[in-house]
Amino acid sequence: MNWVQMAAAAVTGVFALHGAPGPAGPADGPRPVAAHSQTRAVPVAPDQRDADVRLSETRPFSLLGVTWDDPRARLTGTAEFRTRSAVSGQWSGWSALDADDGPGDASARRGGTSVVWAGPSDGAEVRIVADPDATAVLPAGLRLDLIDPGQGAPGTPAPPAAGSPAEPADGGTGTLGAVRPAITSRAGWGADESISPAAPQYLPGGKVKAVVVHHTAGSNAYACADAPAVVRGIYAYHVQQLGWRDIGYNFLVDKCGTLYEGRKGGVDRPVLGAHAYGFNTETSGIAVLGTYTTAAPGEAVTSAVARLAAWKLGQYGVSPTGTTTLTAGADGTNYFGKAWTLGTRISLPTIHGHRDGYNTQCPGDALYAELTRIRTLAAQATAG
């Protein structure tokens, strides 16, 4: 028996269950859907350079991620997973877990990878290896988190009055004329508000100066009918597994172009998110469900992101093709090697990728390459 088997045998096998059914909504409307999670320690080798756990029997789950004790620690290395389909009984191939998204809320209790959609599953395996070129070891307290997002009928987007332009937002200087797109509300995707009772926070300056585009680094294989469940799983992971006050993104977009309200506080308000470390206090985050490193986003995605960005920036009189000056809220380095210190004023496009302000591959090469087109489409939406 090797060290992994011995360590796994020492684990009790007891899974933690989180989440209770939320209060019922109106009989003819969407209801909150409770998510449930299972957690299992991932045994680490004595040299703290690699870790592995295989779970041949689990309760049903559809999303998974790996978390660790210190929310400020980074996993420098590779994390991979595979799952067993609850439908076919077959194991999937190995896929990567993205661990370079950065810290979230100040309230965070744990650090973690991105959470990924695996589809209905009843078995999982992860393997984690530290970067061979780094001196750092794996973070302490590695844990596999499996999430069942619950069952619920998806809601419908709530459009504004037909043809209505954006209204000036709190702290806004006026609209540039972009029409508010239809956005599925939190109730529409089944948010269980009981798990995030904290009141929303708003940008201290009261103005959204830029939109940051992300991808969630999960699977692209979800059906669009499953997108509300994917959003619920991300919400549960951010709040219940990582300890954030709410889902990190302000908005989410599925591969069919449906828009979803993310962090609570009002889609037409300057809500403070937890999506772009060091630049959360002046920006709004839009995350596309899936991984767009090599897979190009479809027209439905680019159009939806552009329409949403045009409307959101238009509330504050910000041009989607312009640049803006942001003040760094922390020391940082971006994906291209540019470094800065706390308080540095940095010029960025008003629609830019997460990698422009943090050392991450997000939103993936293929989606990042579409940002010029997204800015053009947003400008067209602004022009009516």
C-alpha positions in Angstrom: 0.0 0.0 0.0 1.5 3.4 -1.0 1.3 6.6 0.9 -1.8 7.8 -1.0 -3.6 4.6 -0.2 -2.6 4.7 3.5 -3.6 8.3 3.8 -6.9 7.7 2.1 -7.6 4.8 4.3 -7.0 7.1 7.3 -9.7 9.5 6.2 -13.0 8.8 7.8 -14.9 9.1 4.6 -17.5 11.3 6.3 -18.8 14.0 3.9 -19.9 17.5 5.0 -23.3 18.5 3.9 -24.1 22.2 3.4 -27.2 24.1 2.6 -30.8 23.7 3.6 -33.9 24.2 1.5 -34.7 27.9 1.2 -38.1 29.3 1.7 -40.6 28.7 -1.0 -41.3 31.4 -3.5 -44.6 32.3 -5.0 -46.5 29.3 -6.2 -46.4 30.6 -9.8 -42.8 31.9 -9.8 -39.3 30.5 -9.4 -38.3 29.1 -6.1 -34.9 29.2 -4.3 -32.9 26.0 -4.9 -30.6 24.7 -2.2 -27.2 23.3 -3.2 -25.5 20.6 -1.2 -21.8 19.8 -0.9 -19.5 16.9 0.0 -15.9 17.5 1.1 -13.0 15.1 1.4 -9.4 15.7 2.4 -6.8 15.2 -0.3 -3.8 13.4 1.2 -0.5 15.0 0.5 2.9 13.2 0.1 5.5 13.6 2.8 7.5 15.9 0.6 4.4 18.1 0.2 4.9 18.2 -3.6 2.1 16.0 -4.8 -1.4 14.8 -3.7 -4.0 12.4 -4.9 -7.4 11.1 -3.9 -9.9 8.8 -5.6 -13.5 8.5 -4.6 -15.2 5.5 -6.1 -18.5 6.2 -4.5 -20.1 9.6 -3.8 -23.5 11.1 -3.4 -24.6 12.7 -6.7 -22.8 15.9 -7.7 -22.3 18.0 -10.8 -19.5 20.5 -10.0 -16.2 20.2 -8.2 -13.2 22.2 -7.1 -10.2 21.9 -4.8 -9.8 24.2 -1.8 -7.1 24.8 0.9 -6.7 26.4 4.3 -5.1 29.8 3.5 -7.2 32.0 1.3 -4.1 34.1 0.4 -2.0 31.1 -0.6 -1.6 30.1 -4.3 -1.4 26.6 -5.7 1.8 26.8 -7.8 1.5 23.7 -10.0 -1.1 21.6 -11.7 -4.4 20.2 -10.5 -6.3 17.7 -12.7 -9.6 15.8 -12.2 -11.7 13.2 -13.7 -15.3 12.1 -12.8 -17.5 9.1 -13.3 -20.8 9.7 -15.0 -23.9 8.9 -13.0 -25.7 8.1 -16.3 -23.2 5.9 -18.2 -21.0 4.8 -15.3 -17.9 5.6 -17.4 -14.9 7.7 -16.2 -14.1 10.8 -18.1 -10.6 11.8 -19.3 -8.4 14.0 -17.2 -9.1 17.8 -17.3 -7.3 20.7 -15.7 -8.5 22.8 -12.7 -7.6 26.5 -13.0 -5.9 27.7 -9.8 -4.8 31.2 -10.9 -7.9 33.4 -10.4 -6.6 35.3 -7.3 -8.1 36.2 -3.9 -11.8 36.9 -3.6 -13.6 38.7 -0.8 -11.8 39.8 2.3 -14.1 37.5 4.2 -12.8 34.4 2.5 -12.1 31.4 4.7 -10.3 29.2 2.1 -8.4 29.5 -1.1 -9.4 27.4 -4.1 -9.3 26.6 -7.8 -12.1 27.5 -10.1 -15.2 25.3 -9.7 -16.0 23.2 -12.9 -19.1 21.6 -14.3 -18.8 17.9 -14.7 -22.4 16.9 -15.2 -24.3 14.4 -13.1 -21.5 12.3 -11.4 -21.0 9.8 -8.6 -17.3 9.3 -8.5 -14.2 11.6 -8.7 -10.5 11.6 -8.7 -8.0 14.5 -8.4 -4.2 14.6 -8.7 -2.2 17.7 -7.8 1.6 18.3 -8.5 3.6 21.2 -7.4 5.5 23.2 -10.1 8.9 21.4 -10.6 10.6 24.8 -11.2 9.3 26.4 -8.0 10.5 26.0 -4.4 7.0 26.3 -2.9 5.1 23.2 -1.7 1.4 22.5 -2.0 -0.9 24.6 0.2 -1.9 23.0 3.5 -5.4 21.6 4.0 -6.1 20.4 0.5 -9.7 19.4 0.1 -11.9 18.1 -2.7 -15.3 19.9 -2.8 -18.2 18.3 -4.7 -21.4 20.3 -5.3 -24.9 19.3 -6.1 -26.5 22.5 -7.4 -30.0 21.1 -6.7 -33.0 20.7 -9.1 -35.1 23.7 -10.2 -36.8 25.0 -13.3 -34.8 27.8 -14.9 -36.4 31.2 -14.7 -36.9 33.6 -17.6 -35.0 36.8 -18.3 -36.6 39.9 -16.9 -36.5 42.5 -19.7 -36.9 46.2 -19.1 -39.7 48.1 -20.7 -39.5 47.7 -24.5 -36.9 49.9 -26.0 -36.0 51.6 -22.7 -32.5 53.1 -22.6 -30.3 52.9 -19.5 -31.2 55.2 -16.7 -28.4 57.2 -15.0 -27.3 55.1 -12.1 -26.4 56.2 -8.6 -23.3 58.3 -9.1 -23.7 58.1 -12.8 -23.3 61.0 -15.2 -26.0 59.9 -17.7 -26.6 57.3 -20.3 -24.9 56.9 -23.7 -28.1 55.4 -25.1 -27.6 51.7 -24.9 -30.7 49.7 -24.2 -30.7 47.5 -21.1 -30.6 43.8 -22.2 -32.8 41.1 -20.7 -31.1 39.7 -17.6 -32.2 36.6 -15.7 -32.7 37.6 -12.1 -31.2 35.8 -9.1 -34.7 34.4 -8.4 -34.8 33.3 -12.0 -31.7 31.0 -11.6 -32.8 29.8 -8.2 -30.5 31.7 -5.8 -30.9 30.5 -2.2 -30.6 33.9 -0.6 -30.4 32.4 2.9 -26.8 31.4 2.4 -25.6 34.9 1.8 -27.4 37.2 4.2 -24.9 40.0 4.2 -26.1 43.3 2.7 -24.7 44.2 -0.7 -21.8 46.7 -1.0 -21.3 49.4 -3.6 -18.3 50.9 -5.3 -16.9 53.6 -3.0 -16.7 56.1 -5.9 -20.2 55.2 -7.0 -19.1 54.8 -10.7 -18.3 51.8 -12.9 -15.2 52.9 -14.8 -14.5 49.7 -16.7 -15.9 46.2 -17.4 -13.7 43.2 -16.8 -14.3 40.1 -18.9 -13.7 36.7 -17.5 -14.3 33.0 -18.2 -15.2 30.7 -15.4 -12.7 28.1 -16.6 -15.2 25.3 -16.4 -16.5 22.8 -19.0 -18.1 24.0 -22.2 -20.1 20.8 -22.5 -23.0 21.9 -20.4 -26.4 22.2 -22.0 -27.8 25.7 -22.0 -30.8 24.4 -20.0 -28.2 23.5 -17.3 -26.7 27.0 -17.1 -28.9 28.1 -14.1 -27.5 25.0 -12.3 -24.0 25.9 -13.2 -24.5 29.5 -11.8 -26.0 28.0 -8.6 -23.0 25.8 -8.3 -20.6 28.7 -8.7 -22.6 30.7 -6.1 -22.6 27.8 -3.6 -18.8 27.2 -4.1 -17.9 30.9 -3.6 -20.1 31.3 -0.5 -20.2 28.0 1.2 -16.8 26.5 0.3 -14.6 29.6 0.0 -16.4 31.8 2.5 -17.2 34.8 0.2 -20.1 37.1 1.0 -21.8 36.3 -2.3 -21.0 35.1 -5.8 -17.9 37.0 -7.1 -19.1 38.1 -10.5 -21.5 40.9 -11.2 -23.0 39.2 -14.2 -22.6 35.8 -16.0 -23.3 34.7 -19.6 -23.9 31.2 -20.9 -22.8 29.9 -24.3 -26.2 30.6 -25.7 -26.0 34.3 -24.8 -28.4 34.3 -21.8 -27.4 36.9 -19.2 -27.6 36.2 -15.5 -27.6 38.6 -12.5 -24.6 37.7 -10.3 -23.8 39.5 -7.0 -26.9 40.9 -5.4 -27.6 44.6 -5.0 -29.4 45.5 -8.2 -28.2 45.1 -11.8 -28.6 48.8 -12.4 -26.5 49.7 -9.3 -22.7 50.0 -9.0 -22.4 46.7 -7.0 -19.0 45.9 -5.5 -17.9 42.4 -6.7 -15.0 40.1 -6.0 -13.7 39.3 -9.5 -10.6 41.4 -10.2 -8.2 41.5 -7.3 -6.9 45.1 -6.8 -9.5 46.6 -9.1 -12.8 45.6 -7.7 -13.7 49.0 -6.4 -14.0 50.7 -9.8 -15.1 47.9 -12.1 -18.0 45.4 -12.9 -17.2 41.8 -13.8 -18.8 39.8 -16.6 -18.0 36.0 -16.6 -18.7 33.7 -19.5 -19.5 30.1 -18.4 -16.9 27.8 -19.8 -13.2 27.7 -20.9 -12.1 29.8 -23.9 -8.4 29.1 -24.1 -8.7 27.5 -27.5 -12.4 27.3 -28.1 -13.7 30.5 -29.6 -16.9 32.0 -28.2 -19.9 32.0 -30.5 -21.6 35.1 -31.8 -24.3 34.7 -29.1 -21.6 35.2 -26.4 -19.8 38.1 -28.0 -23.1 39.9 -28.7 -24.4 39.4 -25.2 -21.2 40.6 -23.5 -21.1 43.6 -25.8 -24.8 44.6 -25.2 -24.4 44.2 -21.4 -21.1 46.1 -21.3 -22.5 48.9 -23.4 -25.5 49.3 -21.1 -23.5 49.1 -17.9 -20.8 51.6 -19.0 -23.5 53.8 -20.6 -25.1 54.3 -17.2 -22.0 56.3 -16.2 -21.3 58.0 -19.5 -18.3 55.7 -20.2 -17.4 54.9 -23.8 -16.9 51.2 -24.5 -14.1 51.9 -27.0 -12.2 54.3 -24.7 -9.6 53.9 -22.0 -9.9 54.7 -18.3 -7.5 55.2 -15.4 -7.8 52.8 -12.4 -6.1 53.0 -9.1 -4.5 49.7 -7.9 -5.9 48.6 -4.6 -3.0 46.2 -4.1 0.5 45.4 -5.4 0.2 43.4 -8.6 1.5 41.9 -11.8 -0.5 41.1 -14.9 -0.2 38.2 -17.4 2.1 40.2 -19.6 4.6 40.9 -16.8 3.7 44.5 -16.1 4.1 45.2 -12.3 2.7 47.9 -10.1 2.4 48.9 -6.4 -0.6 49.8 -4.3 -1.9 53.2 -5.4 -0.4 53.2 -8.9 -2.7 54.7 -11.5 -3.0 52.4 -14.5 -4.6 53.1 -17.9 -6.7 50.2 -19.3 -9.4 49.9 -21.9 -12.9 50.4 -20.5 -13.6 46.8 -21.7 -10.6 44.6 -20.8 -9.7 41.1 -19.9 -9.0 39.8 -16.4 -5.4 39.1 -17.5 -4.8 42.8 -18.0 -5.0 43.5 -14.3 -3.9 40.2 -12.8 -1.4 37.4 -13.6 -4.0 34.9 -14.9 -4.8 33.3 -18.3 -8.4 34.4 -17.8 -10.5 35.0 -20.0 -8.6 32.6 -22.2 -6.7 33.3 -25.4 -9.7 32.8 -27.7 -12.1 35.1 -25.7 -9.4 37.7 -25.1 -8.8 37.8 -28.9 -12.5 38.8 -29.3 -12.3 41.9 -27.0 -11.7 44.2 -29.9 -14.8 43.0 -31.6 -16.8 43.1 -28.4 -15.8 46.8 -28.0 -16.9 47.5 -31.6 -20.3 45.7 -31.0 -20.7 47.7 -27.7 -20.1 50.9 -29.5 -22.7 50.0 -32.1 -25.2 49.2 -29.3 -24.4 52.5 -27.7 -25.1 54.3 -31.0 -28.5 52.6 -31.3 
